[in-house]
Amino acid sequence: MAEAGTKEYRRELMANPDVLTVVRRLVTVHVRRWGLAALADSVVCCVNELLANVDRHTRSPYCVLTLQHQVDRIRVVVEDTSNELPVQKEPDWSALSGRGLALVDSLADRWGVEPGPIGKSVWFEICVSEVKAP
């Protein structure tokens, strides 16, 4: 449950490459509307990586994306139907893929994964306490 004062956007979607462009725009709009334009690129990049992982590593592209602007952070959760937990590996910088979680780890203040009743939730948080609204 969201804490008092939390602004939230939630969307059920199919995480496939055709949808990612639209989702990136929607995330940007919400983060800017919340007065946190300075964080938009980092949030969008992390969301894109989590959704791309749903498309690449699960049997179903169905997922739920939740953005929350809490008092001191932006929290993003992507829930999917796979029980397989993601594992952050040492990235091979010469490979075409395999760097997504390393990127999320570098941009987010915290991230993690929680098993759920029909899959898992992968989440990240970016602190907003030092960001000033434009």
Disulfide bonds with the S-S distance in Angstrom:
none
